[in-house]
Every structure is written in structure tokens, then in C-alpha cells.
């Protein structure tokens, strides 16, 4: 990246406070965190719930920032220019420019949108209620066999992470795979404005964020912002097995490619089976077919892999290249991650939980736990709105159908899970207040040969249960093997 100070002003609508340094300023990167800031970066201070990044502007300059944005009035900073600070790699000292903007978060997205128009590459935007991160990783794996491909970090999928991803693109990159999350209407539309994707994938539309959006219709409308924002020459890649996702084709101004098990899908799967090392299935595209051995379990992952194969088809990646890429992919931590603890198999799915992802996890537990005692440790789901108690009761009933033992952690919604499980005939149900208590309960209940699924909303911290089990087996004098 090379942006001049006047380009920063142009992109953000800001103004320089005080005189600019003689010879001008060249920005070579962007940072919102002084801990990772590099000399030559533009520092963009953001206001968080506990800290205000403006309090670290002096620290950013001391670390070598070439300039900083600010939304504070000039009087807050002694006329707008901080005291002289030594520039890294240069003799003497000079003042660093501040650029005043109305809102630094908005300026971050405006600057990213400005920079995106300078980088000639293909952007693939991915949204959906569940499966976004895995689909993005599989897309990057499938495309990586032919193209220099980058993708968003797992937690960079919203109003800060997406602009930072765009600002990190380089001229040599061929494809960027960018995950797009939302908590309300209009948010994906703004991410589309920033990233300007030519290809948009909608994995599915479900109950996630019901509390914030109020209805499935609103969730559908929010996800549809990606399809509606694609250019006329773009391509919408839609899940043919999800009625709401497929219905978004009406918003597309360009081509539509579908994927799924449905016989009418452009890219479809057949003969999907659980194998020793993961899922094995055939991928059938208009240009032929391949058999893929995906190194993870779950039919939902077959759907995610089909989305990747559909994107690859759109970009001309051959079937053998797709197969090699998908088979090299490895599942992320805390997403149906298998862990062996002696004779016990732990399925670590602690990253998050929704009704759809819970159903997928139960399917995996049922297959991997055949002939073995199955245990579920479940934290509450979040953001389900007024229907949350009924969704949790249903979760308990589903748990009772696949597991012999259920440990459920949390408050009133956890009690609804327990009630649903008992109502469905489960008798070995343990209701505990938090993840620490769930860990203690599991350690007292766990037997050699068990298969244990651990899952819950991100806020529930269910990874602590996994950590406790691993720590118990590693501690001196442990009797577990």
C-alpha cells in the first residue's frame, strides 16, 4: 500500500490539522492497534466500550505511525498536531499530521472502499446464518490451487475486520475471500460497499440473530443485501437446498450458480457418507465429477464444500485442482474438532451455537458415537429472541434422542433444555450454572469409551470444559488414560 496524505483526506472527507510535514507523507499500511502497528502506518483510533483509541495516538506516533486520524476537536490535541516525535529510521524529529474526521470508524470503511478500487482482483463475499467461516476457508483452499488467494481472519467479518482485510490486500493478490457478518439491516450492504465483491455466496438463512432482527423475513432481507449489491456482471452462488437462500436469486443482476443435494443444482453432491477420516462424496459439476475425501465430519460440511466448488467453477478452477484444495483443508479449532483423550473422543464444537449448527453437531455425534455411550455438554444459545425458550426445549429433545447423558449449563434457557430432554424421556440430565460447573460435572460422569460433544454460544465459554478435560488427563496422578 502507498497512499499520500492528500488521498487519505480525499477518501475520508477529513482535513489536516496544522501544517503537513515538508516533503509530504506516504502511508504504507493501516493499523487500529498500537501493539501491531508498523512504521509508516496510518493509525485509526477507534472508540470501544472500555477504551478510546484516541488515548493512544502519542504511543502510535512513538511507534512510527506516519499520521493519525482523529474525531476529537482540535482543542483536545493542542491545536491538532502532537508534540514532535522521532521518526523511525530518520534523524531528528518532526511533527506528525492529524487528519480530523467526523467519525473514525466510518473513515476506516471509507478509506477501505477508496483503496479497494485501486486493487485489481476478484472478491468473493460470503454470508449466511451458519457456515460462513468454514465456507470461506474451503473456498480459499479450492481456489488456492490456481490463484494467489487471501481470506479474512476468522474474527474479521464485520465493520472493522472487513475494511482492515481490504486495506491489507496487495497488487499481487488474485482473489480475496471475505466473510460478511451482520447484526442488523444495512450492515452487509455497507460491507459490500467497502469490499465490492464480484461473487456473492449465501450459505443458508436460519434463526441466528432473531433477537436483533425480529423475524426470518428480516434475516433474509439482510442476507439479500449481498446478492443485491453484486454488479451486473457478477455471480450469486446460492444454496439450492435452502428455500430462503435460493429465493434471493430474484435480487441478482447477473448470473446465478446454485449448489446442493437438489438434482437441479448447478453443482451437486451424491453418495455422501461418513468415512474413517471424514466425509466422502462425489462432486458433480457441468464440467465433470470428482470424488472428494474431506478431512472432517458432517453433511453440512459437504454443503460448504459444494459452495467452494461452485465458486471455483465460476472462476475456472478445474475439478482436480478443487479436489486437491479441499482435501488439503483442515477444520478450524472449536468447530467439530475431534480430540482424543485416552479412550474418550471429545468433539469440540465450542465456538458457537444456533439451532441449525446444533442439529449438524448432533448428526456428527450420532455417527461417530455408534456403539458407544454418547454425552452432550451444552451451553445456552444466544440471540434467539422471544422464541428462545422453545428453541432450547427443542434442543433438549434432540439431545435426548442422540445422547445417554446431558450436562446443560446456564440459566433459564438451560433449564428449558433440561425440561425438553426430560420430556423426551432422558433421565440422566444434569443442570449446572456455568462452564466451570459443567466441566466438574463432566469429569465426574465421563467413562472410558465415551464420545462427548461440547457446544454452546460464544458467550458461554464452553472451551473451558474442553480445557478442563485436557488438563485433568495431563495432571500428575491422573487416573484417566
C-alpha positions as CSV (number, residue, x, y, z in Angstrom):
1,X,0.0,0.0,0.0
2,X,1.2,3.5,-0.8
3,X,-1.3,6.3,-0.2
4,X,-0.4,10.0,0.1
5,X,-1.8,12.2,2.8
6,X,-4.0,14.1,0.4
7,X,-5.5,10.8,-0.7
8,X,-6.3,10.0,2.9
9,X,-8.1,13.3,3.1
10,X,-9.9,12.7,-0.1
11,X,-11.1,9.2,0.9
12,X,-12.3,10.2,4.4
13,X,-13.5,13.7,3.8
14,X,-11.2,14.9,6.5
15,X,-8.9,17.9,6.9
16,X,-5.3,18.1,8.1
17,X,-4.9,19.8,11.4
18,X,-1.8,22.0,11.4
19,X,0.9,22.1,8.8
20,X,1.8,19.0,6.9
21,X,5.4,17.9,7.2
22,X,7.7,19.2,4.3
23,X,8.1,16.6,1.6
24,X,4.7,15.1,2.2
25,X,3.6,11.8,3.9
26,X,3.3,8.4,2.4
27,X,1.1,5.8,4.2
28,X,2.3,2.2,3.8
29,X,-0.3,0.5,6.0
30,X,-3.2,1.0,8.3
31,X,-3.5,0.0,12.0
32,X,-6.1,0.3,14.7
33,X,-3.9,-1.2,17.4
34,X,-0.6,0.2,18.6
35,X,0.6,-3.3,19.6
36,X,0.8,-4.4,16.0
37,X,1.4,-1.0,14.4
38,X,4.4,-0.8,11.9
39,X,6.4,2.3,11.0
40,X,4.7,4.1,8.1
41,X,1.2,3.0,9.2
42,X,-1.8,5.4,9.4
43,X,-3.2,5.0,12.9
44,X,-7.0,5.0,13.1
45,X,-8.1,5.3,16.7
46,X,-11.5,3.6,17.4
47,X,-13.7,4.1,20.4
48,X,-14.6,0.9,22.2
49,X,-16.8,0.1,25.2
50,X,-13.9,0.4,27.6
51,X,-11.1,2.2,25.9
52,X,-10.8,5.1,23.4
53,X,-8.1,4.6,20.8
54,X,-7.5,8.4,20.8
55,X,-5.7,8.0,24.1
56,X,-3.0,6.0,22.2
57,X,-2.2,8.4,19.4
58,X,1.0,9.6,21.0
59,X,2.0,5.9,21.5
60,X,1.2,5.3,17.9
61,X,3.5,8.1,16.8
62,X,6.2,6.9,19.1
63,X,6.0,3.5,17.4
64,X,6.4,5.1,13.9
65,X,3.0,5.9,12.7
66,X,3.2,8.3,9.7
67,X,-0.1,10.0,10.5
68,X,-3.3,9.5,12.6
69,X,-7.0,10.2,12.2
70,X,-8.9,11.8,15.0
71,X,-12.5,12.6,15.6
72,X,-11.8,14.8,18.6
73,X,-11.9,18.6,18.2
74,X,-8.6,20.3,17.6
75,X,-8.6,21.8,21.1
76,X,-8.2,18.3,22.5
77,X,-4.8,18.0,21.0
78,X,-3.2,21.4,21.4
79,X,-4.2,22.8,18.0
80,X,-4.2,19.5,16.3
81,X,-0.6,18.5,16.0
82,X,1.1,16.4,18.7
83,X,4.4,17.3,20.1
84,X,7.4,16.4,17.9
85,X,8.3,12.7,18.0
86,X,11.3,10.9,16.5
87,X,10.6,9.3,13.2
88,X,11.9,5.8,13.0
89,X,14.9,5.5,10.6
90,X,15.4,9.2,10.3
91,X,17.5,11.7,12.2
92,X,15.9,14.4,14.3
93,X,12.2,14.8,15.0
94,X,9.2,16.2,13.2
95,X,5.5,16.6,13.9
96,X,3.1,14.0,12.6
97,X,-0.1,15.1,10.9
98,X,-3.5,14.5,12.3
99,X,-6.5,14.2,10.0
100,X,-9.7,15.3,11.6
101,X,-12.8,13.3,10.5
102,X,-16.4,13.2,11.7
103,X,-16.2,9.5,12.8
104,X,-13.1,7.3,12.7
105,X,-15.0,4.1,12.2
106,X,-16.8,5.5,9.2
107,X,-13.5,6.9,7.9
108,X,-12.0,3.4,8.2
109,X,-14.6,1.9,5.9
110,X,-14.5,4.9,3.5
111,X,-10.7,4.6,3.2
112,X,-11.0,0.8,2.6
113,X,-13.6,1.5,-0.2
114,X,-11.3,4.0,-1.8
115,X,-8.4,1.6,-1.7
116,X,-10.4,-1.3,-3.0
117,X,-11.0,0.5,-6.3
118,X,-7.2,0.6,-6.8
119,X,-6.7,-3.1,-6.3
120,X,-7.5,-5.2,-9.4
121,X,-8.6,-8.6,-8.1
122,X,-11.7,-10.7,-7.6
123,X,-13.5,-10.5,-4.3
124,X,-15.8,-13.4,-3.1
125,X,-18.2,-12.3,-0.4
126,X,-19.7,-15.0,1.8
127,X,-22.6,-14.6,4.2
128,X,-25.2,-16.9,5.8
129,X,-26.6,-17.7,9.2
130,X,-24.1,-20.6,9.8
131,X,-21.1,-22.0,8.0
132,X,-19.6,-18.7,6.8
133,X,-16.2,-19.2,8.2
134,X,-15.9,-22.8,7.1
135,X,-17.2,-22.0,3.6
136,X,-14.7,-19.1,3.4
137,X,-11.8,-21.4,4.4
138,X,-12.9,-24.1,1.9
139,X,-13.3,-21.5,-0.9
140,X,-9.8,-20.3,-0.2
141,X,-8.5,-23.9,-0.3
142,X,-10.2,-24.7,-3.5
143,X,-9.1,-21.5,-5.3
144,X,-5.6,-21.6,-3.9
145,X,-4.6,-24.4,-6.2
146,X,-4.7,-21.9,-9.1
147,X,-4.8,-18.4,-7.7
148,X,-2.9,-16.4,-5.0
149,X,-5.8,-16.3,-2.6
150,X,-6.3,-14.4,0.7
151,X,-9.2,-14.5,3.1
152,X,-10.5,-12.7,6.2
153,X,-9.3,-13.9,9.6
154,X,-11.9,-15.8,11.4
155,X,-12.9,-12.9,13.6
156,X,-12.6,-10.1,11.0
157,X,-16.0,-10.4,9.4
158,X,-17.8,-7.1,10.4
159,X,-17.4,-3.4,10.3
160,X,-13.8,-3.3,11.5
161,X,-12.4,-6.6,10.2
162,X,-13.6,-6.3,6.6
163,X,-12.1,-2.9,6.0
164,X,-8.9,-4.0,7.5
165,X,-8.9,-7.0,5.3
166,X,-9.4,-4.9,2.2
167,X,-6.7,-2.4,3.3
168,X,-4.3,-5.4,3.6
169,X,-4.8,-6.5,0.0
170,X,-1.7,-6.3,-2.2
171,X,-1.4,-5.9,-6.0
172,X,-0.1,-9.4,-6.4
173,X,-3.3,-11.0,-4.9
174,X,-5.6,-12.7,-7.3
175,X,-8.7,-13.5,-5.2
176,X,-9.9,-12.3,-1.8
177,X,-12.4,-14.4,0.1
178,X,-14.2,-12.2,2.6
179,X,-16.7,-13.3,5.2
180,X,-19.5,-10.9,5.9
181,X,-21.5,-11.0,9.1
182,X,-24.2,-8.7,10.4
183,X,-26.3,-7.8,13.4
184,X,-28.8,-5.7,11.7
185,X,-30.3,-4.4,8.4
186,X,-27.9,-2.4,6.2
187,X,-24.7,-3.8,7.7
188,X,-23.9,-6.2,4.9
189,X,-24.8,-3.5,2.3
190,X,-22.1,-1.4,3.9
191,X,-19.6,-4.2,3.8
192,X,-20.5,-4.7,0.1
193,X,-19.8,-1.0,-0.5
194,X,-16.4,-1.5,1.1
195,X,-15.3,-4.8,-0.5
196,X,-17.1,-4.6,-3.9
197,X,-17.4,-8.4,-4.4
198,X,-18.0,-9.7,-7.9
199,X,-19.1,-13.1,-6.5
200,X,-21.5,-13.5,-3.5
201,X,-22.2,-16.7,-1.6
202,X,-25.2,-17.2,0.7
203,X,-24.8,-20.4,2.6
204,X,-28.2,-20.6,4.3
205,X,-30.8,-18.5,6.2
206,X,-31.8,-19.5,9.7
207,X,-32.7,-18.4,13.2
208,X,-29.3,-16.8,14.1
209,X,-29.8,-13.1,15.3
210,X,-33.5,-13.4,15.7
211,X,-33.3,-11.3,18.8
212,X,-31.7,-8.5,16.8
213,X,-33.7,-8.7,13.6
214,X,-37.0,-9.9,14.9
215,X,-38.0,-12.3,12.1
216,X,-36.7,-14.7,9.5
217,X,-38.0,-12.3,6.8
218,X,-35.7,-9.6,8.2
219,X,-32.8,-12.0,8.3
220,X,-33.5,-12.9,4.7
221,X,-33.6,-9.3,3.8
222,X,-30.3,-8.6,5.5
223,X,-28.5,-11.6,3.8
224,X,-30.0,-10.5,0.5
225,X,-28.0,-7.3,0.6
226,X,-25.0,-9.2,-0.6
227,X,-26.8,-10.5,-3.7
228,X,-28.4,-7.2,-4.4
229,X,-25.1,-5.4,-4.2
230,X,-23.3,-7.6,-6.8
231,X,-22.6,-5.9,-10.1
232,X,-24.5,-6.8,-13.3
233,X,-21.5,-8.9,-14.4
234,X,-21.3,-10.6,-11.0
235,X,-22.4,-14.1,-9.9
236,X,-24.6,-15.1,-7.0
237,X,-23.8,-18.6,-5.6
238,X,-26.8,-19.8,-3.7
239,X,-27.7,-22.9,-1.7
240,X,-30.3,-24.8,-3.6
241,X,-31.3,-26.8,-0.5
242,X,-32.3,-23.7,1.4
243,X,-35.6,-22.2,0.2
244,X,-34.9,-18.8,1.5
245,X,-31.3,-18.6,0.2
246,X,-32.4,-19.8,-3.2
247,X,-35.2,-17.3,-3.3
248,X,-32.6,-14.5,-3.3
249,X,-31.9,-15.2,-6.9
250,X,-34.7,-12.7,-7.7
251,X,-32.3,-10.0,-6.4
252,X,-29.4,-11.0,-8.7
253,X,-28.5,-8.6,-11.6
254,X,-26.0,-11.1,-13.0
255,X,-25.5,-14.9,-13.2
256,X,-26.8,-17.3,-10.6
257,X,-25.0,-20.6,-9.8
258,X,-26.6,-23.0,-7.3
259,X,-25.2,-25.8,-5.2
260,X,-26.6,-28.6,-3.0
261,X,-28.1,-32.1,-3.0
262,X,-31.0,-30.9,-5.1
263,X,-31.0,-32.6,-8.5
264,X,-31.5,-29.2,-10.2
265,X,-28.4,-27.6,-8.6
266,X,-25.6,-26.4,-10.9
267,X,-23.1,-28.1,-8.6
268,X,-24.3,-31.0,-6.5
269,X,-23.2,-33.9,-4.3
270,X,-24.1,-37.5,-4.4
271,X,-23.2,-40.6,-2.3
272,X,-22.1,-38.6,0.7
273,X,-21.0,-41.0,3.5
274,X,-19.2,-40.8,6.9
275,X,-15.8,-42.4,6.4
276,X,-13.0,-43.0,8.9
277,X,-11.2,-39.7,8.3
278,X,-14.2,-37.5,7.4
279,X,-16.8,-37.2,4.7
280,X,-16.5,-38.9,1.3
281,X,-18.8,-37.7,-1.6
282,X,-19.0,-37.1,-5.3
283,X,-19.0,-33.5,-6.6
284,X,-20.8,-33.2,-9.9
285,X,-20.4,-30.0,-12.0
286,X,-21.2,-29.2,-15.6
287,X,-17.6,-29.9,-16.5
288,X,-17.5,-33.4,-14.9
289,X,-17.2,-35.0,-11.5
290,X,-14.7,-35.9,-8.8
291,X,-14.7,-37.9,-5.5
292,X,-13.6,-35.8,-2.5
293,X,-12.4,-37.1,0.8
294,X,-13.0,-34.1,3.1
295,X,-11.0,-34.4,6.4
296,X,-13.9,-33.6,8.7
297,X,-17.3,-35.0,9.5
298,X,-20.8,-33.7,8.9
299,X,-23.2,-33.4,5.9
300,X,-23.3,-29.6,6.5
301,X,-19.6,-29.6,5.5
302,X,-20.5,-31.3,2.3
303,X,-22.7,-28.3,1.6
304,X,-19.9,-25.9,2.4
305,X,-17.5,-27.8,0.1
306,X,-20.1,-27.6,-2.7
307,X,-20.2,-23.8,-2.3
308,X,-16.4,-23.8,-2.7
309,X,-16.6,-26.0,-5.7
310,X,-19.3,-23.7,-7.2
311,X,-17.2,-20.6,-6.7
312,X,-14.2,-22.4,-8.2
313,X,-16.3,-23.3,-11.2
314,X,-17.2,-19.7,-11.7
315,X,-13.5,-18.8,-11.7
316,X,-12.4,-21.6,-14.0
317,X,-10.7,-23.8,-11.4
318,X,-10.5,-27.4,-12.7
319,X,-12.0,-30.3,-10.8
320,X,-8.7,-31.9,-9.9
321,X,-7.5,-28.6,-8.5
322,X,-10.6,-28.3,-6.5
323,X,-10.2,-31.9,-5.1
324,X,-6.6,-31.2,-4.1
325,X,-7.5,-28.0,-2.4
326,X,-10.5,-29.4,-0.5
327,X,-8.6,-32.4,0.7
328,X,-5.7,-30.2,2.0
329,X,-8.1,-28.1,4.1
330,X,-8.1,-28.7,7.8
331,X,-11.1,-27.8,10.1
332,X,-10.7,-24.8,12.5
333,X,-10.3,-25.2,16.2
334,X,-13.6,-25.5,18.2
335,X,-15.6,-26.3,15.1
336,X,-16.4,-30.1,15.4
337,X,-12.8,-30.6,16.2
338,X,-12.0,-34.2,17.2
339,X,-9.8,-34.6,20.3
340,X,-8.6,-38.0,21.7
341,X,-8.4,-38.1,25.5
342,X,-7.3,-41.7,26.2
343,X,-10.3,-43.8,25.2
344,X,-12.6,-40.9,25.1
345,X,-13.4,-39.0,21.9
346,X,-14.2,-35.3,22.5
347,X,-16.0,-33.4,19.7
348,X,-15.0,-29.8,20.4
349,X,-17.7,-27.6,18.9
350,X,-17.4,-24.8,21.5
351,X,-17.0,-21.9,19.1
352,X,-20.8,-21.0,18.9
353,X,-24.3,-22.5,18.8
354,X,-27.5,-22.0,16.9
355,X,-30.4,-24.3,16.2
356,X,-29.0,-25.2,12.7
357,X,-25.4,-25.8,13.9
358,X,-26.7,-27.8,16.9
359,X,-28.6,-30.1,14.5
360,X,-25.4,-30.6,12.5
361,X,-23.4,-31.4,15.6
362,X,-25.9,-33.9,16.8
363,X,-25.8,-35.6,13.4
364,X,-22.0,-35.9,13.8
365,X,-22.3,-37.2,17.3
366,X,-24.8,-39.9,16.2
367,X,-22.5,-41.2,13.5
368,X,-19.2,-41.0,15.5
369,X,-20.8,-42.4,18.6
370,X,-22.3,-45.6,17.1
371,X,-21.9,-48.4,19.6
372,X,-20.5,-46.1,22.3
373,X,-22.1,-44.1,25.1
374,X,-22.8,-40.6,23.9
375,X,-22.6,-37.5,26.2
376,X,-23.6,-33.9,25.4
377,X,-22.3,-30.9,27.3
378,X,-24.4,-28.0,26.1
379,X,-24.3,-24.3,26.9
380,X,-27.1,-21.9,26.1
381,X,-27.7,-20.5,22.6
382,X,-28.0,-16.7,22.3
383,X,-29.8,-14.0,20.2
384,X,-32.9,-16.1,19.5
385,X,-35.4,-13.5,20.8
386,X,-38.8,-14.4,22.3
387,X,-38.7,-17.9,20.8
388,X,-35.5,-18.7,22.7
389,X,-37.2,-21.0,25.4
390,X,-38.9,-23.1,22.7
391,X,-35.7,-23.4,20.7
392,X,-33.9,-24.6,23.8
393,X,-36.7,-27.1,24.7
394,X,-36.4,-28.5,21.2
395,X,-32.6,-28.7,21.6
396,X,-33.1,-30.7,24.8
397,X,-35.4,-33.1,23.0
398,X,-32.9,-33.6,20.2
399,X,-30.1,-34.2,22.7
400,X,-32.2,-36.9,24.4
401,X,-32.6,-38.6,21.0
402,X,-28.9,-38.9,20.5
403,X,-27.2,-39.0,23.9
404,X,-27.3,-41.1,27.0
405,X,-26.1,-38.2,29.3
406,X,-26.8,-34.5,29.1
407,X,-25.0,-31.8,31.0
408,X,-26.5,-28.4,30.3
409,X,-25.0,-25.1,31.5
410,X,-26.6,-21.7,32.1
411,X,-29.8,-20.1,33.4
412,X,-33.4,-20.1,32.3
413,X,-32.7,-21.3,28.8
414,X,-30.5,-24.1,30.1
415,X,-33.5,-25.1,32.3
416,X,-35.6,-25.2,29.2
417,X,-33.1,-27.6,27.6
418,X,-33.2,-29.8,30.6
419,X,-37.0,-29.8,30.6
420,X,-37.1,-30.6,26.9
421,X,-34.7,-33.5,27.4
422,X,-36.6,-34.9,30.4
423,X,-39.9,-34.5,28.5
424,X,-38.4,-36.6,25.6
425,X,-37.6,-39.4,28.0
426,X,-34.0,-38.6,29.1
427,X,-33.3,-39.5,32.7
428,X,-29.6,-38.6,33.1
429,X,-29.7,-34.8,32.9
430,X,-27.5,-32.5,34.9
431,X,-28.3,-28.8,35.1
432,X,-25.4,-26.6,36.2
433,X,-24.9,-22.8,36.4
434,X,-21.8,-22.3,34.2
435,X,-19.0,-23.8,32.2
436,X,-16.8,-24.4,35.2
437,X,-19.5,-26.4,36.9
438,X,-20.2,-28.2,33.6
439,X,-16.5,-29.2,33.5
440,X,-16.6,-30.6,37.0
441,X,-19.8,-32.5,36.2
442,X,-18.4,-34.0,33.0
443,X,-15.2,-35.1,34.7
444,X,-17.3,-37.0,37.4
445,X,-19.5,-38.6,34.7
446,X,-17.1,-39.4,31.9
447,X,-16.2,-43.1,31.3
448,X,-13.6,-44.7,29.0
449,X,-15.1,-45.2,25.6
450,X,-17.4,-42.2,25.7
451,X,-18.0,-39.8,22.8
452,X,-18.6,-36.3,24.2
453,X,-19.9,-33.3,22.3
454,X,-19.2,-29.9,23.8
455,X,-21.1,-27.0,22.4
456,X,-22.6,-23.6,23.3
457,X,-22.8,-19.9,22.4
458,X,-19.5,-18.0,22.2
459,X,-20.5,-16.1,25.4
460,X,-20.9,-19.3,27.4
461,X,-17.1,-20.1,27.1
462,X,-17.6,-23.8,26.7
463,X,-14.0,-24.2,25.6
464,X,-13.3,-24.1,29.4
465,X,-14.9,-27.5,29.6
466,X,-12.6,-28.9,26.9
467,X,-9.6,-27.3,28.6
468,X,-10.6,-28.8,32.0
469,X,-10.8,-32.3,30.5
470,X,-7.4,-31.9,28.8
471,X,-5.8,-30.6,32.0
472,X,-7.2,-33.4,34.0
473,X,-5.6,-36.0,31.8
474,X,-2.3,-34.2,31.9
475,X,-2.1,-33.6,35.6
476,X,0.2,-35.7,37.8
477,X,-1.6,-38.6,39.3
478,X,-4.5,-38.6,36.9
479,X,-6.2,-41.9,36.6
480,X,-7.7,-41.2,33.2
481,X,-5.8,-42.7,30.2
